[in-house]
Amino acid sequence: MVNGFKILKRTIVKAVYLTALTVTFLFGIASFIAFTAFFDFNKKKGEHLGLSVKPFYERLETVFSQLKEFTLKSFLDYIGNTQVINAFSNSYKILGISLVTIIVFGSLIAFLVVLSPLRLRSMLHRFLDYFEGLPDLLFIFAINMLNIYLLKEFNYKIFPMYGFGSARPVAFPVIVVSFLPAVLFGLYLLKNMEDEEEEHYIHFGMAKGLTKIYLYSIYMIRNILPVFTIKFRMIIYMLLSNLILVEHMYHYETTLTNLIMFEMFRGEHVLTLIYSIVIFISPAIILEYLIKLSVKMLVIRKRGALQI
């Protein structure tokens, strides 16, 4: 009886939370679209910019009336559009390669540092700590300037950067999107591994003659995965924000970013904008949920299954 009540309570709380989240999202989109209606730009020369609440409410009414036109068929027709499919595949191709790069490169950084002698580890740790406060834009412009400098001075281009015409660069967006997240991923993994080093099973395994590489890769990683998934969520959304920045700055055509920008500023219907945002963010949310579920099923429920 008590367990049934707890399950019912948890279900109601989740339903209320999801409803509030959906309403907040829709109202935020509507307010953003209607925001420019606050201002009266039809002023004579020399007059101050006017503010008016009535056009804002009228724009909000228009947006909400369009929201009422939602049907599942309209959503399916939109995602079945060839342009939307191409935009999705182009954006998530870069995102998928970047995610693999982050995991591989970040794990490599963490393992190389944690397996180094203590003095060298301390030096590498201090060096990597500088990247925590480094803005994404600074790194993007640094790579940009390096590429331009090499092209100007030596007539050598490392990789194409811009996406004018039919060009679809892959190397440049993957590097600039994944470099800082990979370093932050490695730093967080490193800090968790350093905390876990003090646990008794590590000392016990080393006393039995097991190597550090075996202990850390088989036992330690399994134990820090539940904590690690919390940080991985931030990495995924950092990837998405970097992807939007790079695709918009370097004019990559047929991408989800351009699709969202077009619907936001020149679209005639709010539903197409919401559909674009849902398509862009949904795979990241699904991936986050699958990672949590996998860790819960394969790691947390099997703690202690591996004996040293």
C-alpha positions as a Python dict, from the first residue, in 0.01 Angstrom:
ca = {
    (1, 'M'): (0, 0, 0),
    (2, 'V'): (278, 240, 98),
    (3, 'N'): (484, 152, -213),
    (4, 'G'): (178, 200, -433),
    (5, 'F'): (120, 546, -284),
    (6, 'K'): (485, 640, -341),
    (7, 'I'): (469, 527, -704),
    (8, 'L'): (146, 724, -758),
    (9, 'K'): (297, 1032, -595),
    (10, 'R'): (613, 1005, -810),
    (11, 'T'): (401, 967, -1126),
    (12, 'I'): (190, 1273, -1044),
    (13, 'V'): (499, 1483, -966),
    (14, 'K'): (659, 1381, -1298),
    (15, 'A'): (340, 1459, -1490),
    (16, 'V'): (310, 1803, -1328),
    (17, 'Y'): (680, 1872, -1392),
    (18, 'L'): (658, 1774, -1761),
    (19, 'T'): (340, 1981, -1806),
    (20, 'A'): (502, 2286, -1644),
    (21, 'L'): (815, 2236, -1858),
    (22, 'T'): (609, 2216, -2178),
    (23, 'V'): (401, 2524, -2091),
    (24, 'T'): (716, 2721, -2001),
    (25, 'F'): (881, 2619, -2328),
    (26, 'L'): (581, 2720, -2540),
    (27, 'F'): (532, 3048, -2355),
    (28, 'G'): (903, 3127, -2386),
    (29, 'I'): (897, 3068, -2764),
    (30, 'A'): (580, 3276, -2801),
    (31, 'S'): (719, 3564, -2590),
    (32, 'F'): (1045, 3565, -2785),
    (33, 'I'): (864, 3584, -3119),
    (34, 'A'): (625, 3854, -2994),
    (35, 'F'): (896, 4058, -2818),
    (36, 'T'): (968, 4290, -3114),
    (37, 'A'): (601, 4393, -3119),
    (38, 'F'): (670, 4590, -2799),
    (39, 'F'): (849, 4853, -3004),
    (40, 'D'): (693, 5102, -3242),
    (41, 'F'): (942, 5153, -3525),
    (42, 'N'): (706, 5369, -3733),
    (43, 'K'): (828, 5694, -3582),
    (44, 'K'): (917, 6014, -3760),
    (45, 'K'): (1276, 6131, -3774),
    (46, 'G'): (1384, 6273, -3439),
    (47, 'E'): (1111, 6099, -3236),
    (48, 'H'): (1199, 5851, -2963),
    (49, 'L'): (1140, 5480, -3003),
    (50, 'G'): (788, 5404, -2887),
    (51, 'L'): (671, 5119, -2664),
    (52, 'S'): (331, 4961, -2690),
    (53, 'V'): (183, 4665, -2502),
    (54, 'K'): (-119, 4612, -2727),
    (55, 'P'): (74, 4486, -3035),
    (56, 'F'): (263, 4248, -2808),
    (57, 'Y'): (-60, 4092, -2681),
    (58, 'E'): (-197, 4076, -3037),
    (59, 'R'): (118, 3895, -3153),
    (60, 'L'): (90, 3655, -2858),
    (61, 'E'): (-272, 3580, -2950),
    (62, 'T'): (-164, 3505, -3308),
    (63, 'V'): (111, 3271, -3188),
    (64, 'F'): (-117, 3085, -2947),
    (65, 'S'): (-388, 3053, -3212),
    (66, 'Q'): (-127, 2894, -3440),
    (67, 'L'): (-31, 2654, -3160),
    (68, 'K'): (-389, 2527, -3153),
    (69, 'E'): (-345, 2410, -3512),
    (70, 'F'): (-101, 2138, -3405),
    (71, 'T'): (-170, 1791, -3539),
    (72, 'L'): (46, 1480, -3539),
    (73, 'K'): (13, 1466, -3919),
    (74, 'S'): (160, 1816, -3960),
    (75, 'F'): (458, 1714, -3744),
    (76, 'L'): (516, 1391, -3938),
    (77, 'D'): (485, 1576, -4270),
    (78, 'Y'): (743, 1829, -4152),
    (79, 'I'): (1003, 1575, -4038),
    (80, 'G'): (946, 1380, -4360),
    (81, 'N'): (1051, 1682, -4566),
    (82, 'T'): (1371, 1614, -4764),
    (83, 'Q'): (1529, 1942, -4657),
    (84, 'V'): (1465, 1866, -4288),
    (85, 'I'): (1608, 1513, -4324),
    (86, 'N'): (1922, 1648, -4496),
    (87, 'A'): (1963, 1918, -4230),
    (88, 'F'): (1927, 1661, -3952),
    (89, 'S'): (2178, 1420, -4109),
    (90, 'N'): (2434, 1697, -4171),
    (91, 'S'): (2414, 1839, -3818),
    (92, 'Y'): (2408, 1506, -3636),
    (93, 'K'): (2687, 1366, -3851),
    (94, 'I'): (2915, 1637, -3707),
    (95, 'L'): (2763, 1591, -3361),
    (96, 'G'): (2813, 1213, -3363),
    (97, 'I'): (3177, 1234, -3477),
    (98, 'S'): (3238, 1506, -3217),
    (99, 'L'): (3087, 1296, -2938),
    (100, 'V'): (3308, 997, -3023),
    (101, 'T'): (3610, 1232, -3042),
    (102, 'I'): (3529, 1375, -2698),
    (103, 'I'): (3498, 1032, -2536),
    (104, 'V'): (3817, 894, -2693),
    (105, 'F'): (4031, 1207, -2655),
    (106, 'G'): (3900, 1291, -2305),
    (107, 'S'): (3953, 935, -2178),
    (108, 'L'): (4302, 931, -2327),
    (109, 'I'): (4389, 1258, -2148),
    (110, 'A'): (4258, 1129, -1814),
    (111, 'F'): (4440, 794, -1834),
    (112, 'L'): (4769, 945, -1949),
    (113, 'V'): (4767, 1198, -1664),
    (114, 'V'): (4651, 962, -1388),
    (115, 'L'): (4909, 698, -1485),
    (116, 'S'): (5195, 953, -1494),
    (117, 'P'): (5442, 1001, -1206),
    (118, 'L'): (5306, 1231, -934),
    (119, 'R'): (5528, 1529, -1020),
    (120, 'L'): (5445, 1512, -1391),
    (121, 'R'): (5077, 1455, -1309),
    (122, 'S'): (5070, 1773, -1100),
    (123, 'M'): (5222, 1976, -1384),
    (124, 'L'): (4981, 1832, -1643),
    (125, 'H'): (4688, 1891, -1408),
    (126, 'R'): (4778, 2259, -1366),
    (127, 'F'): (4815, 2296, -1744),
    (128, 'L'): (4474, 2140, -1811),
    (129, 'D'): (4309, 2354, -1543),
    (130, 'Y'): (4369, 2663, -1759),
    (131, 'F'): (4124, 2532, -2017),
    (132, 'E'): (3832, 2536, -1769),
    (133, 'G'): (3798, 2912, -1797),
    (134, 'L'): (3876, 2936, -2169),
    (135, 'P'): (3584, 3074, -2374),
    (136, 'D'): (3471, 2866, -2672),
    (137, 'L'): (3487, 3167, -2903),
    (138, 'L'): (3853, 3230, -2818),
    (139, 'F'): (3950, 2881, -2930),
    (140, 'I'): (3735, 2905, -3243),
    (141, 'F'): (3894, 3235, -3347),
    (142, 'A'): (4244, 3104, -3264),
    (143, 'I'): (4197, 2807, -3502),
    (144, 'N'): (4045, 3043, -3757),
    (145, 'M'): (4341, 3283, -3741),
    (146, 'L'): (4594, 2997, -3759),
    (147, 'N'): (4427, 2861, -4072),
    (148, 'I'): (4417, 3207, -4234),
    (149, 'Y'): (4779, 3279, -4139),
    (150, 'L'): (4906, 2953, -4291),
    (151, 'L'): (4703, 3016, -4606),
    (152, 'K'): (4831, 3374, -4640),
    (153, 'E'): (5199, 3313, -4557),
    (154, 'F'): (5257, 2964, -4697),
    (155, 'N'): (4958, 2912, -4929),
    (156, 'Y'): (4867, 2608, -4719),
    (157, 'K'): (4518, 2543, -4588),
    (158, 'I'): (4481, 2284, -4310),
    (159, 'F'): (4111, 2230, -4377),
    (160, 'P'): (3815, 2417, -4531),
    (161, 'M'): (3623, 2626, -4280),
    (162, 'Y'): (3332, 2791, -4458),
    (163, 'G'): (3028, 2620, -4604),
    (164, 'F'): (2943, 2842, -4899),
    (165, 'G'): (2771, 2674, -5191),
    (166, 'S'): (2776, 2296, -5177),
    (167, 'A'): (3082, 2276, -4947),
    (168, 'R'): (3022, 2075, -4629),
    (169, 'P'): (3337, 2086, -4413),
    (170, 'V'): (3364, 1817, -4145),
    (171, 'A'): (3715, 1839, -3993),
    (172, 'F'): (3695, 2205, -3888),
    (173, 'P'): (3355, 2192, -3712),
    (174, 'V'): (3445, 1863, -3540),
    (175, 'I'): (3771, 2009, -3405),
    (176, 'V'): (3630, 2338, -3280),
    (177, 'V'): (3311, 2180, -3144),
    (178, 'S'): (3480, 1895, -2958),
    (179, 'F'): (3819, 2026, -2839),
    (180, 'L'): (3718, 2215, -2523),
    (181, 'P'): (3443, 1966, -2424),
    (182, 'A'): (3700, 1685, -2464),
    (183, 'V'): (3945, 1861, -2232),
    (184, 'L'): (3670, 1931, -1975),
    (185, 'F'): (3551, 1570, -2008),
    (186, 'G'): (3906, 1448, -1944),
    (187, 'L'): (3948, 1683, -1646),
    (188, 'Y'): (3626, 1567, -1483),
    (189, 'L'): (3715, 1202, -1543),
    (190, 'L'): (4062, 1268, -1402),
    (191, 'K'): (3926, 1429, -1084),
    (192, 'N'): (3687, 1140, -1028),
    (193, 'M'): (3969, 890, -1081),
    (194, 'E'): (4191, 1076, -834),
    (195, 'D'): (3915, 1067, -572),
    (196, 'E'): (3855, 698, -637),
    (197, 'E'): (4227, 621, -601),
    (198, 'E'): (4191, 651, -222),
    (199, 'E'): (3936, 371, -200),
    (200, 'H'): (4041, 49, -27),
    (201, 'Y'): (3979, -181, -323),
    (202, 'I'): (4243, 7, -527),
    (203, 'H'): (4509, -40, -258),
    (204, 'F'): (4400, -401, -210),
    (205, 'G'): (4425, -471, -584),
    (206, 'M'): (4770, -314, -607),
    (207, 'A'): (4880, -520, -304),
    (208, 'K'): (4771, -833, -493),
    (209, 'G'): (4996, -732, -783),
    (210, 'L'): (4733, -602, -1028),
    (211, 'T'): (4855, -327, -1262),
    (212, 'K'): (4720, 25, -1248),
    (213, 'I'): (4593, 7, -1605),
    (214, 'Y'): (4391, -307, -1527),
    (215, 'L'): (4253, -173, -1198),
    (216, 'Y'): (4157, 166, -1338),
    (217, 'S'): (4007, 48, -1667),
    (218, 'I'): (3813, -251, -1527),
    (219, 'Y'): (3716, -158, -1169),
    (220, 'M'): (3753, 216, -1125),
    (221, 'I'): (3568, 322, -1443),
    (222, 'R'): (3277, 95, -1348),
    (223, 'N'): (3249, 261, -1006),
    (224, 'I'): (3268, 623, -1123),
    (225, 'L'): (3024, 585, -1412),
    (226, 'P'): (2711, 675, -1205),
    (227, 'V'): (2869, 1007, -1097),
    (228, 'F'): (3020, 1056, -1437),
    (229, 'T'): (2682, 1058, -1618),
    (230, 'I'): (2590, 1381, -1438),
    (231, 'K'): (2876, 1562, -1612),
    (232, 'F'): (2809, 1392, -1943),
    (233, 'R'): (2476, 1572, -1966),
    (234, 'M'): (2658, 1905, -1960),
    (235, 'I'): (2897, 1782, -2230),
    (236, 'I'): (2607, 1692, -2462),
    (237, 'Y'): (2440, 2033, -2430),
    (238, 'M'): (2776, 2209, -2460),
    (239, 'L'): (2820, 2023, -2789),
    (240, 'L'): (2480, 2143, -2910),
    (241, 'S'): (2552, 2507, -2824),
    (242, 'N'): (2894, 2492, -2993),
    (243, 'L'): (2738, 2332, -3300),
    (244, 'I'): (2482, 2614, -3331),
    (245, 'L'): (2760, 2871, -3300),
    (246, 'V'): (2987, 2712, -3563),
    (247, 'E'): (2713, 2632, -3815),
    (248, 'H'): (2577, 2986, -3801),
    (249, 'M'): (2915, 3165, -3802),
    (250, 'Y'): (3060, 2971, -4093),
    (251, 'H'): (2749, 2961, -4313),
    (252, 'Y'): (2695, 2586, -4328),
    (253, 'E'): (2391, 2535, -4544),
    (254, 'T'): (2126, 2266, -4497),
    (255, 'T'): (2174, 2233, -4122),
    (256, 'L'): (1931, 2233, -3833),
    (257, 'T'): (2078, 2563, -3710),
    (258, 'N'): (1992, 2741, -4037),
    (259, 'L'): (1651, 2578, -4033),
    (260, 'I'): (1581, 2712, -3682),
    (261, 'M'): (1716, 3059, -3769),
    (262, 'F'): (1503, 3076, -4082),
    (263, 'E'): (1185, 2973, -3899),
    (264, 'M'): (1261, 3213, -3613),
    (265, 'F'): (1311, 3528, -3819),
    (266, 'R'): (1136, 3461, -4151),
    (267, 'G'): (900, 3175, -4082),
    (268, 'E'): (527, 3229, -4118),
    (269, 'H'): (411, 2975, -3861),
    (270, 'V'): (529, 2912, -3504),
    (271, 'L'): (469, 2536, -3527),
    (272, 'T'): (747, 2487, -3782),
    (273, 'L'): (988, 2664, -3546),
    (274, 'I'): (886, 2439, -3257),
    (275, 'Y'): (915, 2131, -3479),
    (276, 'S'): (1270, 2238, -3577),
    (277, 'I'): (1374, 2286, -3213),
    (278, 'V'): (1219, 1953, -3111),
    (279, 'I'): (1403, 1772, -3391),
    (280, 'F'): (1728, 1941, -3288),
    (281, 'I'): (1706, 1869, -2914),
    (282, 'S'): (1520, 1535, -2900),
    (283, 'P'): (1811, 1302, -2992),
    (284, 'A'): (2025, 1463, -2720),
    (285, 'I'): (1752, 1407, -2458),
    (286, 'I'): (1701, 1046, -2575),
    (287, 'L'): (2077, 983, -2563),
    (288, 'E'): (2098, 1128, -2212),
    (289, 'Y'): (1812, 903, -2096),
    (290, 'L'): (1965, 592, -2259),
    (291, 'I'): (2301, 658, -2092),
    (292, 'K'): (2136, 693, -1751),
    (293, 'L'): (1931, 379, -1808),
    (294, 'S'): (2235, 180, -1924),
    (295, 'V'): (2439, 286, -1621),
    (296, 'K'): (2151, 202, -1391),
    (297, 'M'): (2092, -142, -1544),
    (298, 'L'): (2449, -250, -1616),
    (299, 'V'): (2652, -79, -1344),
    (300, 'I'): (2453, 21, -1036),
    (301, 'R'): (2254, -304, -1014),
    (302, 'K'): (2569, -513, -1062),
    (303, 'R'): (2794, -347, -806),
    (304, 'G'): (3016, -604, -644),
    (305, 'A'): (2977, -850, -932),
    (306, 'L'): (3345, -813, -1018),
    (307, 'Q'): (3563, -942, -739),
    (308, 'I'): (3930, -848, -700),
}
